[in-house]
Amino acid sequence: MTIPGSIGQVQTQTARLFTEQEPLRLASGEWLGPVDVAYETYGTLTPAKDNAVFICHALTGDAHAAGLHSGAKRPGWWDNLIGPGKPLDTNRFFVISANLLGGCQGTTGPASIDPATGCAYGLSFPLLDMADFVTVHRALLAHLGIDRLLAALGGSLGGMQVLQWALTHPEQLTNAAIVAASSRLTAQNIAFSAVARRAIMDDPEFHEGRYAERGVVPRLGLRTARMMAHITYLSEDAFSEKFGRTPHPERDKPGFGIDFAVESYLDHQGRVFLERFDALSYLYLSRVMDYFDPFSRAGVTDLIAQCPVNFLVMSFDTDWRFSTEHSRRIVKHLSNAAQPVTFRNIPSSWGHDSFLLPVERYHDTLRAWFTRALQEGLR
Amino acid sequence: MTIPGSIGQVQTQTARLFTEQEPLRLASGEWLGPVDVAYETYGTLTPAKDNAVFICHALTGDAHAAGLHSGAKRPGWWDNLIGPGKPLDTNRFFVISANLLGGCQGTTGPASIDPATGCAYGLSFPLLDMADFVTVHRALLAHLGIDRLLAALGGSLGGMQVLQWALTHPEQLTNAAIVAASSRLTAQNIAFSAVARRAIMDDPEFHEGRYAERGVVPRLGLRTARMMAHITYLSEDAFSEKFGRTPHPERDKPGFGIDFAVESYLDHQGRVFLERFDALSYLYLSRVMDYFDPFSRAGVTDLIAQCPVNFLVMSFDTDWRFSTEHSRRIVKHLSNAAQPVTFRNIPSSWGHDSFLLPVERYHDTLRAWFTRALQEGLR
């Protein structure tokens, strides 16, 4: 299958980056092994290995960012951005995308088998920290024989990983693009995640996280969590524009079912999510976001002060999940640490979801930024 | 017990306004009987019966708006507004507050016994319309021997009832105060209610609405619904100011429990709600709000054009449940119908909840408005 501007068929690969004998040391001091990581790469690494770009995904993303899996109808989640001639041009860049630690799409997470018990970890999986995601990303880079990235790029939780990476290992990143992210969730942000987690853990099929052993899934809680999250991913105007008060076409009479188009949309989003995401991963990954607050730590900018990174921070003006204020705060902290920071607040009517959409000014900005990054890298 | 400015002890009374033989005709054309209504009154009706003010409550309110029930520690939900010397001064006004149709605190609703079966109605309770609330309020007025109100006042869903009342029976209202309300929910508004309803109906203890017969309650769904709703009742700034990222004092170590103060707040709100509210009422009353859209009906302002009402429309600048735009839309429609409308967008950091709080400019505005209403009434 060939689509112009498309990468074509791709495959997810898996690497065992840590073993039981040589486990991963987490930020908490706990040990975890084995750790497998699912990843994909697009484009070709130059012999000088100076064109690598690492993609960090958001809460429910996976390694499959671009191209088509065999037999699939839909391409990867960031296919509008990554490909030949696209803003992140795979004719020029070597792009790496990995499922993050604690995830459920090939990388070790709470649904993986604990070698100590032969059963899924469940809630005995250790709590994670943003730094742990970066540790595993770095191990994947080493596995691929790459020392240094031309750039790292991520949206939402992905942007938080990029920020963590830049702050703790600036020597490894020349450029860091942080889109629609936050360095510090607000009480309201935490509140939404708290209700989502509560819905999951209250589901009678949660069984204290041991649902896999019983062959069940806390479907109702996970669906509620996802439906609620989707409300925060779109702007209020986007909801109005997309659905308004349009009745659902299949509604026969008013009741408590799917009466409005917006209810059909949420129902669909909730249902498809069950097919691809694990409830425990939702708990673990969302909790990492709640606790992320890097600039509250003394000396956190000491390393970047010695070894600056070119930062691009982008927000979307209608994003109310992580509003422009979140990005401005990141910019302020980075500027105070004398970092070169480009900040763009992109007009887009789609809210937080904009980072996944082909918003023209957003893509144009990334295209120019990556082009400059490559040119400066060649100088 | 005497508190200065307090009404003191009050009691909820119940009146049978419709019987099985003479049932209530709903807007849908269906019949419902018997219909009992729980209500309270405060202050003294003048011999001329010209000082009556009707209070319409919001989604989860009840008849107990002011004063203290015997043995209670907390007064009614609008006690800061209603009482001797308070903005709605019970030395001057006769205040009536009734639990609305479909509710669960004394007025007939889906948890009431269906005389046809001897069991709770459950989902066989008829769907309601905003007009039905007003029909029952009017029947209560007739029961009390009052033809005409000096004013009706309500916040949120209460304001929607006041608007409906003024549009359909303007001859009965001299003044109408509509606070933090909407004449037309947005897709996002509907989305939040849809997820709440889904959480309730998905709860395994919902049993298609027949949970009462089994002696259970869909606690998990109702709690999730309430926790989510509370996020929309406060502004993001209010959450930040009230809780920020403060850890919960009883947290021993990070996990998936109550780690942050904001999680403790939501947990508390969810739990206390279970003690006082019925899941079916939540479904029925929230659905009425979704469908409310009076200005979309042809000729809806014909009656007020003939018989103007003095409107006061108020919003709160940080309310994102029903933002100021909702109130502006109401003002625009009323102004187009040549109604005398006073509009105030009150600065308050508390969001939608402000209508329940003693926000100074809000209370001052209501005090002045009620004083003027009484003076004009005496002229």
Chai-1 contact restraints between the chains, C-beta under 6 A:
chainA,res_idxA,chainB,res_idxB,connection_type,confidence,min_distance_angstrom,max_distance_angstrom,comment,restraint_id
A,L127,B,P254,contact,1.0,0.0,6.0,A-B,restraint_1
A,T186,B,S240,contact,1.0,0.0,6.0,A-B,restraint_2
A,A187,B,F239,contact,1.0,0.0,6.0,A-B,restraint_3
A,A187,B,S240,contact,1.0,0.0,6.0,A-B,restraint_4
A,A187,B,F243,contact,1.0,0.0,6.0,A-B,restraint_5
A,A187,B,G244,contact,1.0,0.0,6.0,A-B,restraint_6
A,A187,B,V262,contact,1.0,0.0,6.0,A-B,restraint_7
A,Q188,B,E236,contact,1.0,0.0,6.0,A-B,restraint_8
A,Q188,B,F239,contact,1.0,0.0,6.0,A-B,restraint_9
A,I190,B,F260,contact,1.0,0.0,6.0,A-B,restraint_10
A,I190,B,V262,contact,1.0,0.0,6.0,A-B,restraint_11
A,A191,B,I231,contact,1.0,0.0,6.0,A-B,restraint_12
A,A191,B,V262,contact,1.0,0.0,6.0,A-B,restraint_13
A,A191,B,L266,contact,1.0,0.0,6.0,A-B,restraint_14
A,A194,B,E263,contact,1.0,0.0,6.0,A-B,restraint_15
A,A194,B,L266,contact,1.0,0.0,6.0,A-B,restraint_16
A,V195,B,M227,contact,1.0,0.0,6.0,A-B,restraint_17
A,V195,B,M228,contact,1.0,0.0,6.0,A-B,restraint_18
A,R197,B,F256,contact,1.0,0.0,6.0,A-B,restraint_19
A,A199,B,T224,contact,1.0,0.0,6.0,A-B,restraint_20
A,D202,B,L220,contact,1.0,0.0,6.0,A-B,restraint_21
A,P204,B,P204,contact,1.0,0.0,6.0,A-B,restraint_22
A,L220,B,D202,contact,1.0,0.0,6.0,A-B,restraint_23
A,T224,B,A199,contact,1.0,0.0,6.0,A-B,restraint_24
A,M227,B,V195,contact,1.0,0.0,6.0,A-B,restraint_25
A,M228,B,V195,contact,1.0,0.0,6.0,A-B,restraint_26
A,I231,B,A191,contact,1.0,0.0,6.0,A-B,restraint_27
A,E236,B,Q188,contact,1.0,0.0,6.0,A-B,restraint_28
A,F239,B,A187,contact,1.0,0.0,6.0,A-B,restraint_29
A,F239,B,Q188,contact,1.0,0.0,6.0,A-B,restraint_30
A,S240,B,T186,contact,1.0,0.0,6.0,A-B,restraint_31
A,S240,B,A187,contact,1.0,0.0,6.0,A-B,restraint_32
A,F243,B,A187,contact,1.0,0.0,6.0,A-B,restraint_33
A,G244,B,A187,contact,1.0,0.0,6.0,A-B,restraint_34
A,P254,B,L127,contact,1.0,0.0,6.0,A-B,restraint_35
A,F256,B,R197,contact,1.0,0.0,6.0,A-B,restraint_36
A,F256,B,L283,contact,1.0,0.0,6.0,A-B,restraint_37
A,F260,B,I190,contact,1.0,0.0,6.0,A-B,restraint_38
A,V262,B,A187,contact,1.0,0.0,6.0,A-B,restraint_39
A,V262,B,I190,contact,1.0,0.0,6.0,A-B,restraint_40
A,V262,B,A191,contact,1.0,0.0,6.0,A-B,restraint_41
A,E263,B,A194,contact,1.0,0.0,6.0,A-B,restraint_42
A,L266,B,A191,contact,1.0,0.0,6.0,A-B,restraint_43
A,L266,B,A194,contact,1.0,0.0,6.0,A-B,restraint_44
A,L283,B,F256,contact,1.0,0.0,6.0,A-B,restraint_45
